[in-house]
Amino acid sequence: MNPVPPSTLVVGAGASGLAFALVYAQAGANVRIIDKRKHRSMTGKATGVAQGVWNQLHRFGITSSVLAAATPMRNFVFHDDEALIANVPVPEISGRAPAHLYPQWQLECDMEKALVAYGVEVEYGITLVEFHQSREHVQATLKHNDEPRTEQYETDWLIGADGAHSDTRRILNLPFPGRDYPGPWSVAEIATSLWPRQVQAQLFLHRDGVGLFLSQPSHGAVQGILNAKGAASELKKRFADAELRYEREFQVSLRRVSKPRLGRVWLIGDSAHVQSPVGGQGLNLAIWDGITLANALLNADLTVERRLASRARRTLLFTDFDYRMLATRNRAIRILRNFYWSFASRYPIVAKWFFRIISGAW
């Protein structure tokens, strides 16, 4: 007789929480997923989805249904002080584009739709208030936001996937060591018809350390991320027909918990680690976290704790290195950086290591 899979409460219905719940739901295991928001946000987040993520989501039927609507990364243009440094043909990894441009909010909607097809729905408007754990179970207190009552819920595992300001991590009283990058940063999205058709991403750096990253998450839309205020203003300067859809400011940090597990409680995604958006790894690491942990718990493999910590550590090192190269004001480093990418534009094979990391195939 097969053992009964452990029950799990997932707190947070972002990318990592949905990924975890999909694995459990597909296996027929008992999973409940809650989110304190009233509904899912439809504003822009990340735009790059790595090859490794598409590979992992294929088992749920998501990749085959949405990949045709995504734009493969084929070309990357890099400027410094408005001078063209490199127009890099993006090398394929394992015969495919290392990443595709596709809005994170849309991917999360696709994941939630797949979850519903397995019979599991996200329960919005429910907040984790507190929990107590024993050797066998976690007893969680949940607050239904539109009602005065609280609910007691017992589960074998509790998964904190509730973001950078995680209630789960706060209740655990786990430190979140690291540092904040200079800021604030800003992100904006516009509607425009002037995006160059053969380009998927553009990077505009400046000697003062400010960098603007542009991408096209969907046809007719351009997103800009700036490590300073004023992303919308920069977009309007570059696209005469720009119609602003949104702009917001945010703080970027480099932080990671010392361990992703405490007893019967796990932290994944931004609850466990946050990093610079440079390198486009936040969404991809979050989904990897959720799927990897869920597979492991279904197989009673607690050694996954080491794999989660190791992957997060390596990813944060990569994104921090990327940020430092983007924001450097050191003239010698800028010259070496620009020379490397200029050389890579002529011989793309020399940049394959970089795009292999971007692809998640490492």
C-alpha positions in Angstrom: 0.0 0.0 0.0 1.4 3.4 -1.0 1.9 5.9 1.8 -0.5 8.9 1.9 1.3 12.1 0.6 1.8 14.7 3.2 -0.7 17.6 3.3 0.6 21.1 2.7 -0.6 24.6 3.2 1.0 27.1 0.7 1.0 30.7 1.8 1.2 33.0 -1.2 0.0 32.5 -4.8 2.9 34.0 -6.7 5.1 32.1 -9.0 6.8 29.9 -6.4 3.6 29.0 -4.5 1.7 28.2 -7.7 4.6 26.0 -8.9 4.6 24.1 -5.7 0.9 23.6 -5.7 0.9 22.4 -9.3 3.2 19.6 -8.5 1.1 18.5 -5.5 -2.2 18.8 -7.3 -0.9 16.8 -10.3 0.1 14.1 -7.9 -3.3 14.1 -6.3 -1.8 15.2 -3.0 -3.6 17.3 -0.4 -2.6 21.0 -1.0 -4.3 24.2 -0.1 -3.1 27.6 -1.3 -4.0 30.9 0.2 -3.2 34.6 -0.6 -4.0 37.6 1.5 -4.5 39.8 -1.6 -8.1 40.3 -2.8 -7.1 39.2 -6.3 -4.1 38.7 -8.5 -2.2 41.7 -9.7 -2.2 42.3 -13.4 0.6 44.9 -13.5 3.9 44.2 -15.0 6.7 42.3 -13.2 9.4 40.3 -14.8 9.4 39.8 -18.6 12.0 37.0 -19.1 11.1 33.3 -18.8 14.1 31.0 -18.9 14.3 27.8 -21.0 14.6 25.8 -17.8 11.3 27.1 -16.5 9.5 26.2 -19.8 11.0 22.7 -19.4 9.6 22.4 -15.9 6.2 23.7 -16.8 5.8 21.4 -19.8 4.5 18.6 -17.6 1.4 20.7 -16.7 0.5 21.5 -20.3 1.4 25.2 -19.8 4.4 25.4 -22.1 2.8 23.9 -25.2 -0.3 26.2 -24.8 1.5 29.5 -24.3 5.0 29.3 -25.8 3.8 30.3 -29.2 2.7 33.7 -27.8 6.1 34.3 -26.2 9.0 36.0 -28.0 12.3 34.1 -28.2 15.4 36.0 -27.2 17.5 36.2 -30.4 19.1 39.6 -30.3 20.5 41.9 -27.5 21.7 45.4 -28.1 24.0 47.2 -25.7 24.8 50.9 -25.5 27.1 52.9 -23.3 26.7 56.7 -23.1 24.4 56.4 -26.1 27.1 54.8 -28.3 26.4 51.4 -29.7 28.8 48.9 -28.1 27.4 45.6 -29.3 24.5 44.0 -31.2 24.7 40.5 -29.9 23.1 37.5 -31.6 22.0 35.4 -28.6 23.4 31.9 -28.9 21.1 28.9 -28.5 21.3 26.6 -25.5 20.6 23.0 -26.3 19.2 24.0 -29.7 16.7 26.6 -28.3 16.5 30.2 -27.2 17.8 30.6 -23.6 14.8 32.6 -22.7 11.5 34.0 -24.0 9.9 37.3 -23.3 6.5 36.8 -21.7 4.8 38.8 -18.9 5.1 37.3 -15.4 1.6 38.3 -14.5 0.3 36.4 -17.6 2.4 33.4 -16.8 1.0 33.3 -13.2 -2.5 33.5 -14.7 -1.6 30.5 -16.9 -0.3 28.6 -14.0 -3.4 29.3 -11.9 -5.6 28.2 -14.7 -3.7 24.9 -14.9 -4.0 24.5 -11.1 -7.8 24.9 -11.4 -7.9 22.2 -14.0 -6.4 19.9 -11.3 -9.2 20.8 -9.0 -7.3 23.3 -6.7 -8.3 27.0 -6.5 -6.4 29.8 -4.9 -8.2 31.1 -1.9 -7.8 34.9 -1.9 -8.4 37.2 1.0 -7.0 34.9 3.7 -4.0 35.9 5.9 -1.7 33.8 7.9 -1.8 35.2 11.4 0.3 32.8 13.3 1.3 29.1 13.6 2.7 26.6 16.0 4.5 23.4 15.0 5.1 20.0 16.6 7.3 17.2 15.3 4.4 15.9 13.1 2.2 18.9 12.2 1.8 22.7 11.9 -1.3 24.3 13.4 -2.0 27.6 11.5 -4.3 30.4 12.4 -5.9 32.0 9.3 -7.8 35.2 9.1 -10.5 35.6 6.5 -10.1 39.2 5.6 -13.8 40.0 5.0 -15.0 38.2 8.1 -14.4 38.6 11.8 -13.7 34.9 12.4 -10.3 33.1 12.4 -9.8 29.5 11.2 -7.5 26.8 12.7 -5.9 24.6 10.1 -3.6 21.6 10.6 -1.2 20.6 8.0 1.9 18.4 7.7 4.0 21.1 6.0 3.7 24.9 5.7 5.2 26.5 2.7 6.0 30.3 2.9 5.8 31.6 -0.6 4.5 35.0 0.4 7.2 37.3 -1.0 9.9 39.7 0.2 7.8 41.0 3.1 6.9 37.4 4.1 4.5 37.0 7.0 5.8 33.4 7.3 9.4 34.5 7.7 8.3 37.2 10.2 6.4 34.7 12.4 9.5 32.4 12.3 11.6 35.3 13.4 14.2 34.4 10.8 16.7 37.1 10.0 16.9 38.2 6.3 20.6 39.3 6.1 22.0 41.2 3.1 22.0 44.7 1.8 19.9 47.3 -0.1 21.2 48.5 -3.5 21.2 52.3 -4.1 17.7 53.4 -5.0 14.9 53.7 -5.5 14.6 51.9 -8.8 11.7 52.4 -11.2 9.8 50.4 -13.8 7.3 51.6 -16.4 5.5 50.2 -19.3 4.3 52.0 -22.4 2.3 51.2 -25.6 4.3 52.0 -28.7 4.7 51.0 -32.3 8.3 52.1 -32.6 10.1 49.2 -31.1 12.7 47.7 -33.6 11.3 44.5 -34.9 14.5 42.4 -34.9 15.5 43.3 -31.3 14.2 41.6 -28.1 16.2 43.5 -25.4 18.2 46.8 -25.2 20.5 48.0 -22.5 21.5 51.7 -22.2 24.3 52.3 -19.6 25.9 55.5 -18.6 29.2 56.5 -17.0 27.4 57.7 -13.9 26.3 54.1 -13.2 22.6 54.5 -14.2 21.3 51.8 -16.5 18.0 51.4 -18.5 16.9 47.9 -19.6 14.2 47.7 -22.2 12.3 44.7 -23.3 9.1 43.9 -25.2 7.0 41.6 -23.0 4.2 41.5 -25.7 3.5 43.0 -29.1 3.1 46.8 -28.9 4.3 47.0 -25.3 7.7 48.1 -24.0 8.9 47.8 -20.4 11.7 49.8 -19.0 13.6 49.2 -15.7 15.9 51.9 -14.4 18.2 51.8 -11.4 17.0 55.3 -10.5 13.7 57.3 -10.6 12.1 58.3 -13.9 11.7 55.1 -16.0 8.6 56.6 -17.7 10.4 59.8 -18.6 13.2 57.8 -20.2 10.8 55.7 -22.2 9.0 58.8 -23.5 12.3 60.3 -24.6 13.0 57.2 -26.7 9.6 56.5 -28.1 7.7 59.5 -29.6 4.3 57.7 -29.6 4.6 56.4 -26.0 1.4 56.0 -24.1 2.1 55.3 -20.4 0.4 52.2 -18.9 2.0 52.3 -15.5 5.0 53.4 -13.5 6.1 52.5 -10.0 9.2 52.8 -7.8 10.7 50.0 -5.8 13.7 49.1 -3.7 16.1 46.4 -4.8 18.0 44.3 -2.2 20.3 41.3 -2.1 19.2 39.2 0.8 18.9 35.5 1.6 17.9 33.5 4.7 20.6 31.3 6.1 18.4 28.2 5.7 15.1 27.7 3.9 13.6 25.3 6.5 12.8 25.6 10.1 11.1 22.5 11.4 8.0 21.8 9.3 8.0 25.2 7.7 9.8 26.1 4.4 10.5 29.4 2.7 10.7 29.6 -1.1 10.9 32.3 -3.8 11.2 35.9 -2.6 10.4 34.8 1.0 13.8 33.1 1.0 15.9 35.3 -1.2 15.7 38.6 -3.1 18.1 39.8 -5.7 18.7 42.4 -8.4 16.4 42.1 -11.5 19.6 42.4 -13.6 20.1 38.9 -15.1 16.4 38.1 -15.0 16.6 35.3 -12.4 14.0 36.2 -9.8 11.0 34.6 -11.5 13.0 31.6 -12.8 14.5 30.8 -9.4 11.1 31.1 -7.7 9.5 28.5 -10.0 12.5 26.3 -9.7 12.2 26.5 -5.9 8.5 25.5 -5.9 8.8 22.6 -8.2 12.0 21.3 -6.7 10.7 21.4 -3.1 7.3 19.8 -4.0 9.0 16.9 -5.8 11.3 16.4 -2.9 8.5 16.4 -0.2 6.4 14.0 -2.2 9.4 11.7 -2.1 10.3 12.4 1.6 13.7 13.8 0.4 14.7 16.4 3.0 18.2 16.8 1.5 16.5 19.2 -0.8 17.2 21.9 1.8 20.9 21.9 0.7 19.9 22.1 -3.0 17.6 25.1 -2.4 20.3 27.0 -0.4 23.0 26.2 -2.9 21.0 27.3 -5.9 19.9 30.5 -4.2 23.5 31.3 -3.2 24.9 30.8 -6.8 22.0 32.8 -8.3 22.5 35.7 -6.0 26.3 35.8 -6.8 25.5 35.9 -10.5 22.9 38.7 -10.2 25.1 40.7 -8.0 28.1 40.4 -10.4 25.7 41.4 -13.2 24.6 44.5 -11.2 28.1 45.5 -10.5 29.0 45.4 -14.1 26.0 47.4 -15.1 26.4 50.1 -12.4 30.1 50.5 -12.3 31.6 54.0 -12.6 35.2 52.6 -12.9 36.5 53.6 -16.3 38.9 50.6 -16.6 36.1 48.1 -15.8 33.7 49.9 -18.2 36.3 49.6 -21.0 36.9 45.9 -20.3 33.1 45.2 -20.1 32.4 47.0 -23.3 35.3 45.3 -25.1 33.9 41.9 -24.0 30.4 42.5 -25.3 31.8 44.1 -28.5 33.8 40.9 -29.0 30.8 38.8 -28.2 28.8 40.5 -30.9 31.3 39.2 -33.5 31.8 35.8 -31.8 28.6 34.9 -29.8 30.1 31.6 -28.6 32.2 33.6 -26.1 29.0 34.7 -24.4 27.5 31.3 -24.2 28.4 30.8 -20.5 26.3 33.9 -19.7 23.3 32.8 -21.7 23.5 29.3 -20.3 23.1 30.8 -16.8 20.2 32.9 -18.1 18.6 29.7 -19.5 18.6 28.0 -16.1 20.3 25.0 -17.7 23.1 24.8 -15.1 
